[in-house]
Amino acid sequence: MSVTESLLGFILARLDQVGSPLYLHRELERFPSEELKALLSSGILRETSRAERVGDLIVRQTAKGLFGVADEDEFFQPVPLVEDDVRQYEVVVSKVIDRIRRANDLKGVPVENGKRLFLVGERVLPGRQRADVYLSLENHDPGDFMSICKKVHPTNPRPVVMLVPRPIPLSVESVQLLRSWDVFVAPLTAHLDGKRWALPWDQILKRSVEPAAGQESAQKVYCHVIASEGTRSLDKAQYEKLVKTRNQFAMFLDGMTREAICRDDKNKPRTAKLTSRELAILGDYIRAGKAVRPYATTTGGNSSSSEAARRLFESARKKVDVKRGRYEYRAFRLLKNPTDPKLNSFEFLPPDDLKYCVILPA
């Protein structure tokens, strides 16, 4: 039986249609009872409060038992109900993620990036490569899904796997763009069989694994590039060719030489030289893909205090970011803490119209 014909497939499909879906016991009865027992015992499904409606009926508890009654503008005799008619379940996304992580040996700590996007973990690949694995839910609009992929792909110069509950109808242009970003979409209903949770990584990441399968290929990588056009790895000759185009960017950070070129709101260029720690903390933010306090980064955490970490980041940002005003910048956004400025966080989130290029050592 394929996963789309299984209870798991049914649950995944609805999980992609609505947020916090509920499943009536009666609609799950057509599946083998052992499948429901397995999902309940693992915590992926859990029983929740009784349903308030069953189809067109409003559920009422009376002294004589449960009944389904009509809406106010209709009338028919109350319909007797039993517990199985109103029993319902909810899906626990964190348990789905735990099961995927265990079955696929994913490393790292899972992170919730809102209610629709989750960082599931990190997959170790042949040739010493690694891939970031995300789970994306409620993918109604292919355009919205592409926006999510665009936000995720610049955070790391390595492959990204986007797990989705079911296939997404993407245009040829969107598929080509995802390939250029090294983003691989994996519908769970296409890869799981309803019992096993192990995913076919060689199939999902075939194009990414092949170039790095040999040790020789891995040694040729000189640097990684994170740019508005996509992420990629370059050898030394490709890096030298890219550097010659640096004046085409509003923000150009060369981590190999620690030199930065950026422009202000009047398009006037300015150059700066970064210290090794300034480059390191900027790299932390660019790879993070989320809002982080300076002291919570790897580099900032090695500072003498949270204030020292903030000063280090502020110094680095002033050298590389495009200024919009005296205290405003375009690529690294400030997220103020309403109660304590010391808890302010920052996020690398360049706007769509900002042409940028960040080169980081391999």
C-alpha positions in Angstrom: 0.0 0.0 0.0 1.4 3.4 -1.0 1.5 6.2 1.6 -1.2 8.1 -0.2 -3.6 5.2 0.4 -2.6 4.9 4.1 -3.7 6.6 7.2 -0.4 8.4 7.3 -0.9 9.8 3.8 -4.4 10.9 4.7 -3.1 12.8 7.8 -0.2 14.4 5.8 -2.5 15.6 3.1 -4.8 17.4 5.5 -1.8 18.7 7.4 -0.9 20.5 4.2 -4.4 21.9 3.7 -5.2 23.6 7.1 -3.4 24.7 10.2 -4.0 22.5 13.3 -6.3 20.0 11.5 -8.7 17.7 13.4 -9.6 14.1 12.4 -12.9 12.5 13.3 -12.6 8.9 14.4 -15.3 7.8 11.9 -13.3 9.1 8.9 -10.2 7.1 10.1 -12.2 3.8 10.5 -11.6 2.9 6.8 -7.9 2.4 7.5 -6.5 -0.7 9.3 -6.8 -0.3 13.0 -3.2 -1.1 13.6 -2.2 2.0 11.7 -4.2 4.2 14.0 -2.9 2.4 17.1 0.7 2.9 15.9 0.2 6.7 15.4 -1.5 7.0 18.7 1.2 5.1 20.6 3.9 7.2 19.0 2.1 10.4 20.0 1.9 11.6 16.4 -1.9 11.5 16.8 -3.6 12.2 20.1 -7.2 12.3 21.2 -8.5 15.8 21.9 -11.8 17.3 22.9 -15.1 16.1 21.4 -16.2 17.4 18.1 -18.7 20.3 18.3 -20.1 19.4 14.9 -20.5 16.2 12.9 -21.2 17.1 9.3 -24.2 19.4 9.3 -25.1 18.4 12.9 -24.4 20.4 16.1 -23.4 18.0 18.9 -25.4 18.3 22.1 -24.9 16.5 25.4 -28.3 15.7 27.1 -29.4 13.7 30.1 -30.4 11.0 27.6 -27.0 11.0 25.9 -25.4 12.6 22.8 -27.5 13.9 20.0 -26.9 15.7 16.7 -29.3 18.6 16.2 -30.0 21.0 13.3 -28.9 24.6 12.9 -31.4 27.3 14.0 -32.7 27.9 10.5 -33.5 24.1 9.9 -35.4 21.5 11.8 -35.4 17.7 11.9 -35.5 15.1 14.6 -32.3 14.9 16.8 -30.0 12.1 15.7 -28.6 9.8 18.4 -24.8 9.7 18.5 -22.2 7.5 20.3 -18.7 8.4 21.5 -17.0 7.2 18.3 -19.1 9.7 16.4 -17.7 12.7 18.3 -14.2 11.3 19.1 -11.5 13.3 17.2 -7.7 13.5 17.1 -5.1 16.1 16.4 -1.7 15.8 14.9 1.4 16.7 16.9 3.9 18.1 14.4 6.8 17.9 16.9 6.3 14.2 17.1 6.3 13.9 13.3 9.6 15.7 13.3 11.0 13.5 16.0 10.1 10.4 14.1 11.7 11.7 10.9 14.8 12.7 12.8 15.3 9.3 14.4 14.6 7.3 11.3 16.9 9.4 9.1 19.8 10.0 11.6 19.4 13.8 11.4 21.8 15.9 13.5 21.4 19.2 15.3 18.5 20.8 17.2 15.1 21.2 15.5 13.9 24.8 15.4 10.4 26.2 14.8 10.4 29.2 12.4 6.8 30.1 12.8 3.8 27.7 12.5 4.5 26.7 8.9 8.3 26.2 8.7 10.5 24.0 10.8 14.2 23.3 10.7 14.2 19.5 11.2 17.9 18.9 11.3 21.1 18.3 9.3 21.8 15.4 7.0 25.4 14.3 6.6 26.2 13.5 3.0 29.0 11.7 1.2 32.1 13.8 0.4 31.9 15.6 3.8 28.9 17.7 2.6 25.9 18.5 4.8 22.3 19.4 3.9 19.9 21.4 6.0 16.5 19.7 6.2 13.2 21.7 6.7 9.6 20.8 6.9 7.1 23.2 5.2 3.4 23.0 5.9 0.3 24.6 4.4 1.8 25.0 0.9 -1.4 26.2 -0.8 0.2 28.8 -3.0 3.3 27.8 -5.0 4.3 31.5 -5.0 4.4 31.6 -1.2 6.3 28.3 -1.1 8.9 29.8 -3.5 9.2 32.8 -1.2 9.9 30.5 1.7 12.6 28.7 -0.3 14.2 32.0 -1.3 14.4 33.0 2.3 15.9 29.7 3.4 18.4 29.1 0.6 20.8 32.1 1.3 21.3 31.0 4.9 23.9 28.4 4.0 26.2 27.7 1.0 25.1 24.0 1.0 22.1 22.0 -0.1 18.6 22.5 1.4 15.9 19.8 1.5 12.4 21.0 1.9 10.1 18.3 3.2 6.5 18.9 2.2 3.5 16.7 3.0 2.4 16.3 -0.6 3.6 17.3 -4.1 3.4 21.0 -5.0 2.5 22.1 -8.5 5.5 24.2 -9.5 6.1 25.8 -12.9 9.2 24.8 -15.0 10.7 28.1 -14.2 10.3 27.6 -10.4 11.8 24.1 -10.6 14.8 25.5 -12.5 15.2 28.2 -9.9 15.1 25.7 -7.1 17.9 23.7 -8.8 20.0 26.8 -9.1 19.5 27.4 -5.4 20.4 23.8 -4.5 17.0 23.4 -2.9 15.5 19.9 -3.2 11.7 19.4 -2.6 10.8 16.0 -1.1 7.0 15.2 -0.8 6.6 12.8 2.1 3.7 11.1 0.4 6.0 10.2 -2.5 8.8 8.7 -0.4 7.2 7.1 2.7 5.3 3.8 2.4 3.1 4.3 5.5 5.2 2.1 7.8 8.8 3.0 7.2 10.0 6.6 8.0 13.4 6.4 6.3 13.7 8.7 3.3 15.7 7.8 0.1 18.4 10.5 0.4 20.4 9.3 -2.6 17.3 9.8 -4.7 16.3 13.1 -3.2 19.8 14.6 -3.3 21.1 12.8 -6.3 22.3 16.0 -8.2 23.9 17.3 -5.0 25.6 14.1 -3.8 27.2 13.2 -7.1 29.6 16.2 -7.5 30.9 15.8 -4.0 31.1 12.0 -3.9 34.9 12.0 -4.4 37.5 13.5 -2.2 39.1 15.2 -5.1 35.9 17.3 -5.8 35.7 18.4 -2.2 39.3 19.6 -2.3 38.6 21.9 -5.3 36.1 24.1 -3.4 37.8 27.4 -2.5 34.9 29.3 -1.1 31.2 29.5 -0.7 29.0 32.3 -2.2 25.7 33.5 -0.8 24.2 36.0 -3.2 20.8 37.4 -4.2 21.0 35.2 -7.3 21.6 32.0 -5.2 24.2 30.0 -3.3 27.0 28.0 -4.8 30.6 26.8 -4.2 33.5 28.0 -6.3 37.0 27.0 -7.1 39.8 29.6 -7.0 39.5 30.6 -10.7 35.8 31.1 -10.4 36.3 33.1 -7.2 38.8 35.4 -9.0 36.3 35.9 -11.8 33.5 36.8 -9.4 35.7 39.4 -7.6 36.1 41.3 -10.8 32.3 42.0 -10.8 32.2 43.4 -7.3 31.2 46.9 -8.4 28.0 45.5 -9.8 26.7 44.8 -6.2 25.3 47.2 -3.7 26.8 45.0 -0.9 29.9 42.9 -1.6 31.7 41.1 1.2 34.8 39.2 0.3 35.6 36.9 3.2 38.8 35.6 1.6 40.4 39.1 1.9 38.0 40.5 4.6 37.3 43.4 2.3 33.8 44.9 2.0 32.3 47.3 -0.5 28.9 48.7 0.0 26.8 51.7 -1.1 24.7 54.2 0.8 21.2 55.4 -0.1 22.8 57.8 -2.7 24.6 54.9 -4.4 28.0 56.2 -3.2 30.4 53.3 -2.7 32.6 53.0 0.4 35.2 50.3 1.3 36.2 48.8 4.6 38.5 46.1 6.1 37.1 43.6 8.5 38.8 42.0 11.5 38.7 38.2 11.7 36.2 38.4 14.5 34.0 40.8 12.6 34.0 38.5 9.6 33.2 35.5 11.9 30.2 37.1 13.6 28.8 38.3 10.2 29.2 34.7 9.0 27.2 33.5 12.0 24.3 35.8 11.2 24.3 35.0 7.4 24.2 31.3 8.1 21.6 31.5 10.9 18.6 32.3 8.8 16.7 33.8 11.8 16.8 36.6 14.3 19.6 36.1 16.9 21.1 38.2 19.7 24.8 38.9 19.1 25.8 37.2 22.4 23.9 34.1 21.2 26.0 33.6 18.1 29.1 31.3 18.2 31.5 34.3 17.9 29.6 36.6 20.1 29.3 33.9 22.8 33.1 34.0 23.1 33.1 37.8 23.9 33.7 39.0 27.4 30.0 40.2 27.8 26.8 40.6 25.9 27.6 44.3 25.5 31.0 43.4 24.0 29.2 41.0 21.5 26.8 43.8 20.5 29.6 46.2 19.9 31.4 43.7 17.8 28.4 43.1 15.6 27.5 46.8 15.3 31.1 47.5 14.2 31.0 44.8 11.6 27.5 45.8 10.3 28.5 49.4 9.9 31.4 48.3 7.6 29.4 46.0 5.3 25.7 47.0 5.3 23.9 49.4 2.9 22.9 52.5 4.9 19.4 53.8 4.5 19.8 56.6 7.1 22.0 57.5 10.0 21.0 54.5 12.0 19.2 52.4 9.4 20.6 49.5 7.4 19.0 47.3 4.7 20.5 43.8 4.9 20.9 43.2 8.7 17.5 44.1 10.3 17.1 45.2 13.9 14.3 43.5 15.9 13.8 45.6 19.1 12.9 44.0 22.4 10.0 46.0 23.8 11.2 45.7 27.4 15.0 45.5 27.3 17.3 47.0 24.6 20.0 44.6 25.7 17.9 41.8 24.3 17.6 43.3 20.9 18.2 40.8 18.1 19.3 41.1 14.4 18.6 39.1 11.3 20.2 38.9 7.9 17.2 39.5 5.7 18.2 41.5 2.5 15.2 42.9 0.6 14.5 41.6 -2.9 15.8 44.7 -4.6 19.2 44.6 -2.8 21.9 43.0 -5.0 24.4 41.5 -2.6 27.2 38.9 -2.6 28.9 37.4 0.4 31.9 35.2 -0.1 32.9 32.9 2.9 35.9 30.6 3.2 35.2 26.9 2.5 
